Amino acid sequence: MKAFLLAFVLAALASALLTPIVRRYAMRVGAVSRPGGRNVNEQSVARLGGIAIALAFFVPLLTIFPAASTVAGSLRAESQRLIGLVLGGVLLGAVGVADDTRGVRALYKLAFQVLAACIAFWFGFRIEAIQIPSIATVSMGFFALPVTVIWIVGVVNAINLIDGLDGLAAGIAFFAALTNFVVAFVTDDVFVAAIMASMMGSILGFLFFNFNPARIFMGDSGSYFLGYVLGTTATVGVSQKTSTTVSILVPMLALGVPLFDTLFSVVRRFLERRPIFSADRGHIHHRLLDMGLTHRRSVLILYGVSLVFTIAAVGVSLGRSWQVGAALCMASAVLIALVRFAGYFEYVRSLKGRRLFPRSTDTELLRHSVPTVLIALAESSDESDVFGALAGFAESGIVLEVELFVRDTNQLLQRWEASDGSNRSDVVCTEIALGNAPRAEHGIRFRWRSHGGHVRAESTLLLQLVVDATAKALLKHSSPFLVPARVDSDAPLADRSTPAMPIAT
């Protein structure tokens, strides 16, 4: 226990010392998260915090543990797995650094995740059987490789997707590591306990700079590295009986919040007929913010849920039959409460209403015209090209008018309209803030024909994509239209868009 405690403290100190250094480096190379779009930060924040986490994680493995005879012996006995952990973790960490600094296509990132999972499988991290407590043990056989790959890739992406608020992903990863450490320590699994002690220390030191208000984000480099370590160590086993049997309930409970959020995101996008890997603001932390909760309170609520899942996971792995049942009932009750509190039941009911109103003709036309303007905005070389893309969007005939205006005074700055706008029946209007919604000085107003004068959610989402792409292009060209207005920092957050309203003909 003394070696684990020293490793925890050393990793925490190393992380706390390395994080400011990495932050300065990230700001110097431009690896920052800028306000606007799906980002909730109101100012530019450095990324690449995963570098500090990874470096601090390896410090105890290279110093304290080799000096501790018991731990050193366990690490030598598990040298093959240790090599796989290092190789895969460094690989995904490097991919995350590349994505944080220059950007990597989603398909390439997925390919590297699969490669890292295959490396883990080759070096001994395998799900060869799934033990369902008090029921049965299911052997994977030929499916051991795909099941292992799916699990590791799923955990990596779950941690990545939950990384949307200051300190959220790091805190949830800490609770998952705590679960693994407690179970490993009680069952005398020295290898997993040593890995988790180092991970918890590196996360805690980083959280001093990542908790709200964050001065640095972990970025993909951190979420990929943490997700890989958590995903691989979960396959080692939770009992002394066999190292190739993993209880399906323990790791799922330990990572309950990110796994639930990822699963619901996939289901939500499927039901909404959108690409599975498309980005949106429908994650659990976004829904809590949209309900009016503060940034910090939303994170603390999810911390509390993760703590309950941690207790339940430990109870499932170490308890008797009745204790397993009680732990599962407790976790289920908390999950149902979270689902109800976040409004997921209302969302499912709303889907039934959407089926009564299938996508209209105007929404379909808008869906086919939006990609063209998105490409034009992405390829723009200056501000005039951005305005030209918006003008082309208006001239396409789908959108009748596009206006750039000042939100406070409603002063019209730019206006583009279709050449043929004689038929103005069933015209609707939507205004969307340009840039970071709470401080955005300018907005874009769209007017277009909609059957019955009704605007569907799909149309608003498509126009939001156009506004986000416009803001990104103007920011790239240092346009003055993205200068934030001077507002009271204590003022409540404003909605990004106003409700669509019909215009009298």
C-alpha positions in Angstrom: 0.0 0.0 0.0 2.9 2.4 0.8 4.3 2.0 -2.7 0.9 2.8 -4.3 0.4 5.9 -2.1 3.9 7.2 -3.0 3.2 6.6 -6.6 -0.1 8.5 -6.4 1.6 11.5 -4.7 4.5 11.5 -7.1 2.3 11.3 -10.2 0.1 14.1 -8.8 3.2 16.4 -8.1 4.6 15.6 -11.6 1.3 16.4 -13.2 0.9 19.7 -11.3 4.5 20.7 -12.3 4.2 19.7 -16.0 0.8 21.1 -16.7 1.7 24.8 -16.7 4.7 24.0 -18.9 2.5 22.2 -21.4 0.0 25.0 -21.2 2.6 27.6 -22.3 3.7 25.3 -25.1 0.2 24.8 -26.3 -0.5 28.6 -26.4 2.8 29.2 -28.3 2.0 26.6 -31.0 -1.7 27.7 -31.3 -3.2 24.4 -29.9 -6.1 26.2 -28.3 -9.9 25.7 -28.1 -11.7 28.9 -29.2 -15.1 30.1 -28.2 -18.1 29.4 -30.4 -19.9 26.5 -32.0 -20.2 23.5 -29.6 -17.5 24.9 -27.3 -18.8 26.3 -24.0 -15.7 28.2 -23.0 -15.9 32.0 -23.4 -12.2 32.5 -24.1 -9.4 30.7 -25.8 -8.1 27.8 -23.6 -5.0 25.7 -24.3 -5.3 22.1 -25.2 -2.6 19.3 -25.1 -3.1 18.7 -21.4 -2.9 15.0 -22.2 0.8 15.4 -22.6 1.2 16.3 -19.0 -1.1 13.5 -17.9 0.8 10.9 -19.9 4.3 12.0 -18.7 3.2 12.2 -15.1 1.6 8.7 -15.4 5.0 7.2 -16.4 7.0 8.9 -13.6 6.2 6.3 -10.9 6.6 3.4 -13.3 10.2 4.5 -13.9 11.1 5.5 -10.3 9.1 4.2 -7.3 7.8 0.9 -8.6 11.2 -0.5 -9.7 12.5 0.1 -6.2 9.6 -1.7 -4.6 10.4 -5.4 -4.7 6.8 -6.6 -4.7 5.5 -4.2 -7.3 8.7 -4.6 -9.4 8.2 -8.3 -9.4 4.5 -8.0 -10.5 5.5 -5.5 -13.3 8.2 -7.9 -14.5 5.7 -10.8 -14.5 3.3 -8.6 -16.5 6.0 -7.1 -18.7 4.3 -8.2 -21.9 1.1 -6.4 -21.0 3.1 -3.4 -19.7 4.8 -3.1 -23.1 1.4 -3.2 -24.9 0.0 -0.6 -22.5 2.9 1.8 -23.2 2.9 1.2 -27.0 -0.8 1.7 -27.5 -1.0 4.6 -25.0 1.8 6.5 -26.7 0.3 5.8 -30.1 -3.1 7.1 -29.3 -1.6 10.0 -27.3 0.4 11.0 -30.4 -2.7 10.8 -32.6 -4.5 13.0 -30.1 -1.6 15.6 -30.1 -1.8 15.7 -33.9 -5.6 16.2 -33.8 -5.2 18.9 -31.2 -2.7 20.8 -33.2 -3.5 20.2 -36.9 -6.6 18.1 -37.0 -7.0 14.5 -38.1 -9.9 13.1 -40.1 -12.3 11.0 -38.1 -11.7 7.9 -40.3 -8.0 8.1 -39.6 -8.5 8.5 -35.9 -10.8 5.4 -35.9 -8.2 3.4 -37.8 -5.5 4.3 -35.2 -7.8 3.4 -32.4 -8.4 0.0 -33.9 -4.7 -0.5 -34.4 -4.0 0.4 -30.7 -6.7 -2.0 -29.6 -5.1 -4.8 -31.8 -1.8 -4.0 -30.1 -3.4 -4.4 -26.7 -4.9 -7.7 -27.8 -1.5 -9.0 -29.1 0.2 -8.1 -25.8 -2.3 -9.9 -23.6 -5.2 -7.6 -23.0 -8.0 -9.9 -24.1 -11.7 -10.4 -23.3 -11.8 -14.2 -23.7 -14.8 -14.7 -21.6 -17.6 -12.6 -20.0 -18.7 -13.5 -16.5 -22.2 -12.5 -15.7 -22.4 -12.7 -11.9 -24.7 -15.5 -10.5 -25.7 -16.4 -14.1 -23.0 -17.9 -16.3 -19.7 -17.4 -18.0 -19.8 -16.9 -21.8 -16.6 -17.9 -23.7 -15.8 -15.6 -26.6 -13.7 -18.0 -28.6 -13.1 -16.7 -32.2 -14.9 -13.4 -31.2 -12.3 -12.5 -28.6 -10.4 -10.2 -30.9 -13.4 -8.2 -32.3 -15.0 -8.0 -28.8 -11.8 -6.7 -27.3 -11.3 -4.1 -30.1 -14.9 -2.9 -29.8 -14.6 -2.5 -26.0 -11.3 -0.6 -26.1 -12.4 1.7 -29.0 -15.7 2.2 -27.3 -14.1 3.3 -24.0 -11.7 5.6 -25.8 -14.5 7.4 -27.7 -16.7 7.4 -24.6 -14.1 9.4 -22.6 -13.6 11.6 -25.6 -17.3 12.4 -26.1 -17.8 13.2 -22.4 -15.0 15.8 -22.5 -17.2 18.8 -22.9 -17.0 20.7 -19.7 -14.2 21.8 -17.5 -12.9 18.9 -15.4 -15.7 16.5 -16.5 -13.8 13.9 -18.4 -10.8 14.0 -16.0 -13.1 13.6 -13.0 -15.0 10.7 -14.5 -11.8 9.0 -15.5 -10.6 9.5 -11.9 -13.6 7.7 -10.5 -13.3 4.9 -13.0 -9.6 4.5 -12.0 -10.6 4.5 -8.4 -13.0 1.7 -9.0 -10.3 -0.4 -10.7 -7.8 0.4 -8.0 -10.1 -0.7 -5.1 -11.1 -3.9 -6.8 -7.5 -4.7 -7.8 -6.1 -3.9 -4.3 -8.7 -6.1 -2.6 -8.0 -9.0 -5.0 -4.2 -8.6 -4.8 -3.9 -7.6 -8.5 -0.7 -5.6 -8.0 -0.2 -4.8 -11.7 -3.6 -3.1 -12.1 -3.4 -1.4 -8.7 0.0 0.1 -9.7 -1.3 1.4 -13.0 -4.4 2.9 -11.5 -2.5 4.6 -8.6 -0.3 6.3 -11.2 -3.3 7.3 -13.3 -5.3 8.7 -10.4 -2.3 10.9 -9.3 -1.7 12.2 -12.8 -5.4 13.1 -13.2 -5.6 14.8 -9.8 -2.6 17.0 -10.5 -4.1 18.0 -13.8 -7.5 18.7 -12.3 -6.0 21.7 -10.4 -5.7 23.5 -13.7 -8.7 21.8 -15.5 -11.5 22.4 -13.1 -13.8 25.3 -13.8 -12.7 27.8 -14.8 -10.2 25.7 -16.8 -6.8 27.1 -17.8 -6.1 24.0 -20.0 -8.0 21.2 -21.6 -6.8 17.6 -21.8 -7.8 17.6 -25.5 -7.9 14.4 -27.6 -4.4 13.6 -26.5 -5.6 13.2 -22.9 -9.0 11.6 -23.6 -7.5 9.0 -26.0 -4.7 8.1 -23.5 -6.9 7.8 -20.5 -9.6 5.9 -22.4 -7.0 3.5 -23.7 -5.5 2.8 -20.3 -8.9 2.4 -18.7 -10.2 0.2 -21.5 -7.2 -2.1 -21.5 -6.8 -2.6 -17.7 -10.5 -3.4 -17.4 -9.9 -6.6 -19.4 -7.3 -7.9 -17.0 -9.9 -9.2 -14.7 -11.6 -8.5 -11.3 -11.1 -11.8 -9.5 -8.3 -14.0 -8.5 -9.8 -17.0 -10.3 -8.8 -16.1 -13.8 -7.0 -13.2 -15.5 -8.9 -13.8 -18.8 -12.4 -13.4 -17.4 -13.9 -10.0 -17.1 -17.2 -9.3 -15.4 -19.3 -7.4 -17.8 -21.0 -5.4 -15.1 -18.0 -4.0 -13.2 -16.3 -2.0 -16.1 -19.6 -0.9 -17.4 -20.6 0.5 -14.0 -17.2 2.1 -13.5 -17.6 3.9 -16.8 -21.4 4.3 -16.5 -21.7 8.0 -17.3 -19.6 8.1 -20.5 -20.9 4.8 -21.8 -24.5 5.8 -21.3 -23.8 9.2 -23.0 -22.1 7.5 -25.9 -24.9 4.9 -26.3 -27.7 7.5 -26.2 -25.8 9.7 -28.6 -25.6 6.9 -31.2 -29.3 6.1 -30.7 -30.3 9.7 -30.9 -28.4 10.4 -34.1 -29.8 7.2 -35.6 -33.4 8.2 -34.8 -32.8 11.7 -36.1 -31.4 10.2 -39.3 -28.0 11.9 -38.9 -24.5 10.5 -39.3 -23.5 8.5 -36.2 -20.1 10.4 -35.9 -21.6 13.9 -36.4 -21.1 16.4 -33.7 -23.9 18.0 -31.8 -24.9 19.6 -28.5 -27.1 16.8 -27.3 -24.7 15.2 -24.8 -25.7 14.8 -21.2 -23.6 17.8 -20.0 -25.1 20.0 -22.8 -28.6 19.1 -21.7 -27.8 20.0 -18.1 -26.5 23.4 -19.3 -29.6 23.9 -21.4 -31.7 23.3 -18.4 -30.1 26.4 -16.8 -27.6 24.7 -14.5 -24.2 26.4 -14.1 -21.1 24.9 -15.6 -19.7 23.8 -12.2 -23.0 22.5 -10.9 -23.4 20.3 -14.0 -20.0 18.8 -13.5 -20.6 18.2 -9.8 -23.9 16.4 -10.5 -22.2 14.0 -12.9 -19.4 13.5 -10.4 -22.0 12.4 -7.9 -23.5 10.0 -10.4 -20.0 8.6 -11.1 -19.4 8.2 -7.4 -22.6 6.1 -7.1 -21.5 4.0 -10.0 -18.1 3.5 -8.4 -19.7 2.2 -5.2 -22.1 0.0 -7.2 -19.2 -1.4 -9.2 -17.2 -2.3 -6.1 -20.3 -3.9 -4.6 -20.9 -6.0 -7.7 -17.3 -7.2 -7.8 -16.8 -8.0 -4.1 -20.3 -8.5 -2.7 -22.5 -11.6 -2.3 -25.6 -12.2 -4.4 -27.9 -9.9 -2.4 -25.2 -7.2 -2.3 -24.9 -7.5 -6.1 -28.6 -7.0 -6.4 -28.6 -4.0 -4.1 -25.7 -2.4 -6.0 -27.5 -2.9 -9.3 -30.7 -1.5 -7.9 -28.9 1.6 -6.6 -27.1 2.2 -9.9 -30.4 1.7 -11.9 -32.3 4.1 -9.7 -29.6 6.8 -10.1 -29.5 6.3 -13.9 -33.3 6.5 -14.2 -33.2 9.7 -12.1 -30.5 11.2 -14.3 -32.4 10.3 -17.5 -35.6 11.8 -16.1 -33.8 14.9 -14.8 -32.1 15.5 -18.1 -35.3 15.3 -20.0 -34.6 12.1 -22.1 -38.1 10.8 -21.6 -39.5 14.0 -23.0 -37.1 13.6 -25.9 -38.4 10.1 -26.7 -42.0 11.3 -26.7 -41.1 14.2 -29.0 -39.8 11.7 -31.5 -43.3 10.3 -31.8 -44.5 13.7 -32.7 -41.8 14.2 -35.3 -42.9 11.0 -37.1 -46.3 12.7 -37.6 -44.5 15.5 -39.4 -41.9 13.9 -41.8 -39.3 16.1 -43.4 -41.0 18.6 -45.7 -40.0 19.5 -49.2 -38.4 22.8 -48.1 -36.3 21.0 -45.5 -35.1 18.5 -48.1 -34.1 21.3 -50.5 -32.3 23.1 -47.7 -30.5 19.8 -46.8 -29.1 19.5 -50.3 -28.1 23.2 -50.6 -26.3 23.5 -47.2 -23.2 21.3 -48.1 -22.4 23.6 -51.1 -22.2 26.8 -48.9 -20.3 24.9 -46.2 -17.6 23.9 -48.8 -17.5 27.5 -50.1 -17.0 28.9 -46.6 -14.3 26.4 -45.8 -12.4 27.3 -48.9 -12.8 31.0 -48.5 -9.6 33.0 -48.6 -10.8 36.3 -47.2 -13.9 38.1 -45.8 -15.3 38.9 -49.2 -15.3 35.2 -50.1 -17.3 34.5 -47.0 -19.9 37.1 -47.9 -19.9 35.7 -51.5 -20.7 32.3 -50.1 -23.7 33.7 -48.2 -24.8 35.6 -51.3 -24.7 32.4 -53.3 -26.7 30.7 -50.6 -29.4 33.3 -50.9 -29.3 33.2 -54.7 -29.8 29.4 -54.7 -33.5 30.1 -54.4 -34.0 27.9 -51.3 -33.3 30.8 -48.9 -35.0 34.1 -49.9 -32.9 36.4 -47.7 -29.7 36.3 -45.6 -29.0 39.3 -43.4 -26.1 40.2 -41.2 -27.2 42.5 -38.4 -26.2 44.0 -35.0 -28.1 42.0 -32.3 -28.6 44.9 -29.7 -29.7 47.6 -32.2 -31.0 45.4 -35.0 -28.9 47.5 -37.4 -28.7 45.9 -40.8 -25.0 45.5 -42.0 -25.3 43.2 -45.0 -28.2 41.7 -47.0 -28.4 39.2 -49.7 -31.6 38.1 -51.3 -32.8 35.8 -54.0 -33.4 37.3 -57.5 -36.8 35.7 -57.7 -38.6 36.4 -54.5 -42.0 37.4 -55.9 -43.9 34.6 -54.1 -43.5 35.4 -50.4 -46.2 33.1 -49.0 -45.4 31.0 -46.0 -42.2 32.8 -45.3 -40.5 32.2 -42.0 -37.6 33.9 -40.2 -34.9 32.6 -37.8 -32.1 34.7 -36.2 -28.9 33.0 -35.0 -26.1 34.5 -33.0 -22.8 34.7 -34.9 -20.0 33.3 -32.8 -20.1 32.7 -29.0 -23.8 33.2 -28.2 -23.6 34.9 -24.8 -21.2 37.7 -26.1 -21.9 37.7 -29.8 -22.5 41.2 -31.1 -23.7 40.2 -34.6 -26.2 37.7 -35.8 -27.4 36.2 -39.1 -31.1 36.3 -40.1 -32.5 33.8 -42.6 -35.9 34.1 -44.4 -37.2 31.2 -46.5 -40.4 29.6 -47.7 -41.7 26.8 -45.5 -44.8 24.8 -46.2 -47.5 25.8 -43.8 -45.3 28.5 -42.3 -43.8 25.9 -39.9 -40.1 25.5 -39.3 -38.9 22.1 -38.3 -36.0 21.3 -36.0 -34.0 19.9 -38.9 -34.2 23.2 -40.7 -32.9 25.1 -37.7 -30.1 22.7 -37.3 -29.0 23.0 -40.9 -29.0 26.8 -40.7 -27.0 26.5 -37.4 -24.3 24.6 -39.4 -24.1 27.5 -41.9 -23.7 30.1 -39.1 -21.1 28.0 -37.3 -19.1 27.6 -40.6 -19.4 31.4 -41.2 -18.1 32.2 -37.7 -15.2 29.8 -38.2 -14.3 31.3 -41.6 -14.6 34.9 -40.3 -12.4 34.0 -37.3 -9.8 32.5 -39.6 -9.7 35.8 -41.6 -9.6 38.0 -38.4 -12.9 39.6 -39.3 -14.2 42.4 -37.0 -17.7 40.9 -37.2 -16.6 38.4 -34.4 -15.6 41.0 -31.9 -17.6 40.2 -28.8 -19.9 42.8 -27.3 -19.2 44.3 -23.9 -21.8 42.7 -21.6 -22.2 42.0 -17.9 -20.3 38.8 -17.1 -23.0 37.9 -14.6 -25.8 38.2 -17.1 -27.6 34.9 -17.8 -26.6 33.0 -21.0 -28.8 33.8 -24.0 -30.2 31.2 -26.3 -28.3 30.7 -29.6 -31.3 31.2 -31.7 -34.7 32.8 -31.4 -37.9 30.9 -32.2 -38.8 30.8 -35.8 -41.7 33.2 -36.6 -43.8 33.6 -39.7 -43.7 36.8 -41.6 -46.9 38.4 -42.8 -47.1 38.6 -46.6 
